[in-house]
Amino acid sequence: MNNESIILLIGGSSVVFGVAAWIGLMAVPAWRSYDRLWQRLSSVFLSLYAVAAFIVVGVGLGAVVIWFWDRFSA
């Protein structure tokens, strides 16, 4: 395997595990919290905002690490 294949494998695995975590930890509890269909669908949809917030925080922390990498590695 070359480096590009390894990167694609890790990226694909991260997506699969991330979606599985969202389903198991956020979507299923949000679905079970309500009785009516429209409430269930809206709660699952709104849980995507929490996922988006986690992504923004993760990208921000990654940007900070990249920005200060020369200070961390010295």
GUKETI-367638 format. One record per residue: residue in one letter; x, y, z of N, C-alpha, C, O in turn. Coordinates in nm, 4 decimals, always signed. Last residue first. Example, Ala and Ser with C-alpha at 12.3 -4.5 7.8 and 13.67 -1.06 7.14 Angstrom:
<sites>
SITE; r; nX; nY; nZ; caX; caY; caZ; cX; cY; cZ; oX; oY; oZ
SITE; S; +1.2850; -0.2250; +0.7080; +1.3670; -0.1060; +0.7140; +1.2900; +0.0030; +0.7870; +1.3409; +0.1138; +0.8039
SITE; A; +1.3190; -0.5690; +0.7800; +1.2300; -0.4500; +0.7800; +1.3200; -0.3300; +0.7800; +1.4236; -0.3319; +0.8465
</sites>
This chain:
<sites>
SITE; r; nX; nY; nZ; caX; caY; caZ; cX; cY; cZ; oX; oY; oZ
SITE; A; +0.9746; +2.1811; +1.9051; +1.1098; +2.2208; +1.9476; +1.1433; +2.1720; +2.0863; +1.2531; +2.1974; +2.1358
SITE; S; +0.7124; +2.1291; +1.8480; +0.8093; +2.0277; +1.8124; +0.9512; +2.0601; +1.8589; +1.0391; +1.9742; +1.8522
SITE; F; +0.5695; +2.3543; +1.9246; +0.5453; +2.2284; +1.9944; +0.6574; +2.1279; +1.9677; +0.6931; +2.0500; +2.0562
SITE; R; +0.6556; +2.5500; +1.7456; +0.6789; +2.5700; +1.8890; +0.6629; +2.4413; +1.9666; +0.7341; +2.4192; +2.0646
SITE; D; +0.5694; +2.4463; +1.5039; +0.7126; +2.4678; +1.5236; +0.7470; +2.4926; +1.6704; +0.8571; +2.4592; +1.7143
SITE; W; +0.2898; +2.4477; +1.5346; +0.3630; +2.3217; +1.5284; +0.5121; +2.3401; +1.5548; +0.5739; +2.2570; +1.6214
SITE; F; +0.0939; +2.6434; +1.5454; +0.2001; +2.6464; +1.6449; +0.2881; +2.5225; +1.6425; +0.3558; +2.4949; +1.7416
SITE; W; -0.0730; +2.5716; +1.3305; -0.0161; +2.7061; +1.3379; +0.1037; +2.7115; +1.4320; +0.2037; +2.7768; +1.4020
SITE; I; -0.1525; +2.3099; +1.3962; -0.0721; +2.3337; +1.2753; -0.0034; +2.4694; +1.2817; +0.1127; +2.4814; +1.2425
SITE; V; -0.2997; +2.3648; +1.6298; -0.1837; +2.2760; +1.6351; -0.0937; +2.2981; +1.5138; +0.0285; +2.3043; +1.5277
SITE; V; -0.5005; +2.5286; +1.5226; -0.4099; +2.5817; +1.6251; -0.2841; +2.4961; +1.6338; -0.1736; +2.5493; +1.6441
SITE; A; -0.6266; +2.3483; +1.3512; -0.5604; +2.4666; +1.2950; -0.4636; +2.5280; +1.3946; -0.3563; +2.5745; +1.3562
SITE; G; -0.7314; +2.1709; +1.5398; -0.6312; +2.1248; +1.4442; -0.5560; +2.2401; +1.3810; -0.4351; +2.2313; +1.3593
SITE; L; -0.9162; +2.3394; +1.6619; -0.8036; +2.2881; +1.7394; -0.6931; +2.2346; +1.6489; -0.5747; +2.2514; +1.6783
SITE; G; -1.0876; +2.3793; +1.4384; -1.0199; +2.4909; +1.5032; -0.8999; +2.4461; +1.5848; -0.7935; +2.5077; +1.5780
SITE; V; -1.1777; +2.1218; +1.3896; -1.0997; +2.1899; +1.2859; -1.0241; +2.3076; +1.3460; -0.9094; +2.3332; +1.3092
SITE; G; -1.3163; +2.0809; +1.6337; -1.2049; +1.9952; +1.5945; -1.1171; +2.0585; +1.4883; -0.9946; +2.0499; +1.4961
SITE; V; -1.5142; +2.2793; +1.6198; -1.4167; +2.2815; +1.7294; -1.2942; +2.1967; +1.6931; -1.1810; +2.2373; +1.7192
SITE; V; -1.6512; +2.1908; +1.3914; -1.5901; +2.3239; +1.3935; -1.4842; +2.3324; +1.5028; -1.3762; +2.3869; +1.4804
SITE; I; -1.7413; +1.9384; +1.4796; -1.6507; +1.9481; +1.3644; -1.5793; +2.0825; +1.3645; -1.4588; +2.0880; +1.3401
SITE; F; -1.9126; +2.0100; +1.6880; -1.7950; +1.9273; +1.7163; -1.6934; +1.9361; +1.6023; -1.5729; +1.9406; +1.6267
SITE; A; -2.1047; +2.1486; +1.5372; -2.0260; +2.2203; +1.6377; -1.9006; +2.1412; +1.6740; -1.7933; +2.1996; +1.6893
SITE; A; -2.2087; +1.9391; +1.3848; -2.1399; +2.0496; +1.3168; -2.0547; +2.1292; +1.4150; -1.9448; +2.1727; +1.3806
SITE; V; -2.3283; +1.7941; +1.5895; -2.2181; +1.7338; +1.5133; -2.1387; +1.8428; +1.4417; -2.0157; +1.8388; +1.4387
SITE; A; -2.5260; +1.9758; +1.6600; -2.4245; +1.9391; +1.7593; -2.3035; +1.8768; +1.6901; -2.1894; +1.9036; +1.7278
SITE; Y; -2.6727; +1.9730; +1.4250; -2.6079; +2.0969; +1.4654; -2.5007; +2.0705; +1.5706; -2.3961; +2.1355; +1.5703
SITE; L; -2.7775; +1.7186; +1.4279; -2.6728; +1.7467; +1.3293; -2.6021; +1.8790; +1.3595; -2.4854; +1.8964; +1.3242
SITE; S; -2.9830; +1.7361; +1.6016; -2.8596; +1.6760; +1.6530; -2.7447; +1.6944; +1.5540; -2.6279; +1.6867; +1.5921
SITE; L; -3.1847; +1.8303; +1.4420; -3.1153; +1.9268; +1.5266; -2.9897; +1.8678; +1.5896; -2.8991; +1.9421; +1.6272
SITE; F; -3.2677; +1.5872; +1.3279; -3.2115; +1.6920; +1.2437; -3.1326; +1.7930; +1.3274; -3.0248; +1.8361; +1.2867
SITE; V; -3.3692; +1.4610; +1.5543; -3.2551; +1.4010; +1.4852; -3.1885; +1.5046; +1.3952; -3.0658; +1.5093; +1.3870
SITE; S; -3.5787; +1.6374; +1.6094; -3.4722; +1.6193; +1.7084; -3.3491; +1.5548; +1.6456; -3.2365; +1.5902; +1.6802
SITE; S; -3.7377; +1.6132; +1.3796; -3.6728; +1.7414; +1.4082; -3.5616; +1.7261; +1.5120; -3.4601; +1.7952; +1.5034
SITE; L; -3.8204; +1.3456; +1.4011; -3.7404; +1.3889; +1.2866; -3.6687; +1.5210; +1.3146; -3.5526; +1.5383; +1.2775
SITE; R; -3.9668; +1.3581; +1.6436; -3.8516; +1.2693; +1.6293; -3.7610; +1.3141; +1.5155; -3.6390; +1.3201; +1.5313
SITE; Q; -4.1674; +1.5366; +1.5783; -4.0755; +1.5686; +1.6863; -3.9487; +1.4834; +1.6770; -3.8379; +1.5319; +1.6999
SITE; W; -4.2980; +1.4005; +1.3751; -4.2338; +1.5272; +1.3420; -4.1376; +1.5697; +1.4521; -4.0358; +1.6327; +1.4233
SITE; L; -4.3947; +1.1719; +1.5179; -4.2962; +1.1574; +1.4114; -4.2249; +1.2890; +1.3821; -4.1029; +1.2897; +1.3657
SITE; R; -4.4163; +1.1761; +1.8768; -4.4677; +1.2089; +1.7439; -4.3565; +1.2060; +1.6407; -4.2404; +1.2336; +1.6708
SITE; D; -4.2504; +1.1176; +2.1002; -4.3510; +1.0225; +2.0533; -4.3975; +1.0501; +1.9109; -4.4160; +0.9569; +1.8327
SITE; Y; -3.8981; +1.1330; +2.1954; -4.0269; +1.1911; +2.1592; -4.1201; +1.0846; +2.1031; -4.0767; +0.9764; +2.0636
SITE; S; -3.6622; +0.9996; +2.2407; -3.7058; +1.0973; +2.3395; -3.8458; +1.1494; +2.3135; -3.9069; +1.2059; +2.4042
SITE; R; -3.5673; +0.8414; +2.0379; -3.6464; +0.7765; +2.1434; -3.7032; +0.8748; +2.2453; -3.7851; +0.8358; +2.3286
SITE; W; -3.4167; +1.0206; +1.8886; -3.5358; +0.9589; +1.8297; -3.6264; +0.9024; +1.9377; -3.7486; +0.9145; +1.9295
SITE; A; -3.2054; +1.0758; +2.0609; -3.2944; +1.1853; +2.0198; -3.4246; +1.1295; +1.9635; -3.5315; +1.1854; +1.9880
SITE; P; -3.0833; +0.8197; +2.0770; -3.1463; +0.8802; +2.1953; -3.2398; +0.9956; +2.1610; -3.3434; +1.0118; +2.2256
SITE; V; -3.0106; +0.7995; +1.7944; -3.1031; +0.7041; +1.8575; -3.1628; +0.7618; +1.9865; -3.2843; +0.7535; +2.0043
SITE; A; -2.8335; +1.0194; +1.7549; -2.9570; +1.0066; +1.6785; -3.0576; +0.9135; +1.7467; -3.1761; +0.9456; +1.7555
SITE; M; -2.6164; +0.9906; +1.9472; -2.6982; +1.1116; +1.9370; -2.8330; +1.0872; +1.8691; -2.9363; +1.1300; +1.9207
SITE; L; -2.4870; +0.7439; +1.9589; -2.4798; +0.8319; +2.0748; -2.5718; +0.9535; +2.0676; -2.6023; +1.0135; +2.1706
SITE; G; -2.5343; +0.6033; +1.7164; -2.5492; +0.5376; +1.8455; -2.5587; +0.6319; +1.9640; -2.6306; +0.6037; +2.0598
SITE; I; -2.4949; +0.7990; +1.5149; -2.6185; +0.7213; +1.5217; -2.6391; +0.6652; +1.6618; -2.7472; +0.6777; +1.7193
SITE; W; -2.2380; +0.8903; +1.5765; -2.3512; +0.9828; +1.5740; -2.4824; +0.9077; +1.5864; -2.5713; +0.9492; +1.6607
SITE; A; -2.0917; +0.6523; +1.5473; -2.0982; +0.7181; +1.6778; -2.2144; +0.8156; +1.6837; -2.2830; +0.8232; +1.7857
SITE; A; -2.1276; +0.6082; +1.2726; -2.1762; +0.5089; +1.3685; -2.1880; +0.5698; +1.5081; -2.2842; +0.5418; +1.5796
SITE; V; -1.9946; +0.8336; +1.1745; -2.1387; +0.8182; +1.1494; -2.1991; +0.7172; +1.2464; -2.3094; +0.7380; +1.2970
SITE; G; -1.7334; +0.7699; +1.2663; -1.8004; +0.8928; +1.3071; -1.9511; +0.8859; +1.2882; -2.0269; +0.9275; +1.3757
SITE; F; -1.6744; +0.5321; +1.1335; -1.6850; +0.5312; +1.2792; -1.7541; +0.6563; +1.3316; -1.8262; +0.6497; +1.4312
SITE; V; -1.6766; +0.6338; +0.8676; -1.7656; +0.5238; +0.9072; -1.7838; +0.5221; +1.0587; -1.8964; +0.5118; +1.1073
SITE; V; -1.4749; +0.8301; +0.8789; -1.6124; +0.8662; +0.8430; -1.7097; +0.7591; +0.8901; -1.8143; +0.7910; +0.9466
SITE; S; -1.2531; +0.6735; +0.9439; -1.2959; +0.7802; +1.0342; -1.4395; +0.8219; +1.0058; -1.5169; +0.8463; +1.0983
SITE; S; -1.2330; +0.5138; +0.7171; -1.2638; +0.4514; +0.8462; -1.3123; +0.5554; +0.9466; -1.4027; +0.5281; +1.0255
SITE; G; -1.1614; +0.7097; +0.5296; -1.2864; +0.6361; +0.5164; -1.3285; +0.5698; +0.6459; -1.4466; +0.5696; +0.6805
SITE; G; -0.9085; +0.7878; +0.6355; -1.0182; +0.8834; +0.6208; -1.1538; +0.8157; +0.6090; -1.2507; +0.8592; +0.6713
SITE; I; -0.7668; +0.5463; +0.6170; -0.7875; +0.6083; +0.7478; -0.9026; +0.7086; +0.7418; -0.9852; +0.7137; +0.8330
SITE; L; -0.7761; +0.5089; +0.3369; -0.8296; +0.4070; +0.4271; -0.8582; +0.4660; +0.5652; -0.9629; +0.4384; +0.6238
SITE; L; -0.6435; +0.7373; +0.2455; -0.7829; +0.7152; +0.2097; -0.8490; +0.6118; +0.3003; -0.9659; +0.6265; +0.3362
SITE; I; -0.3884; +0.6877; +0.3555; -0.4628; +0.8080; +0.3940; -0.6109; +0.7908; +0.3621; -0.6956; +0.8265; +0.4439
SITE; I; -0.3219; +0.4534; +0.2194; -0.3330; +0.4511; +0.3652; -0.4135; +0.5709; +0.4140; -0.4970; +0.5577; +0.5034
SITE; S; -0.3102; +0.5475; -0.0422; -0.4081; +0.4450; -0.0062; -0.4285; +0.4383; +0.1441; -0.5409; +0.4194; +0.1908
SITE; E; -0.0926; +0.7236; -0.0217; -0.2252; +0.7750; -0.0556; -0.3341; +0.6751; -0.0199; -0.4403; +0.7146; +0.0283
SITE; N; +0.1244; +0.5536; +0.0322; +0.0795; +0.6498; +0.1329; -0.0603; +0.7022; +0.1053; -0.1383; +0.7231; +0.1982
SITE; N; +0.0509; +0.2166; -0.0856; +0.1249; +0.3428; -0.0861; +0.0622; +0.4395; +0.0148; -0.0409; +0.4095; +0.0750
SITE; M; +0.0836; -0.1189; +0.0000; +0.0000; +0.0000; +0.0000; +0.0878; +0.1249; +0.0000; +0.1846; +0.1359; +0.0752
</sites>
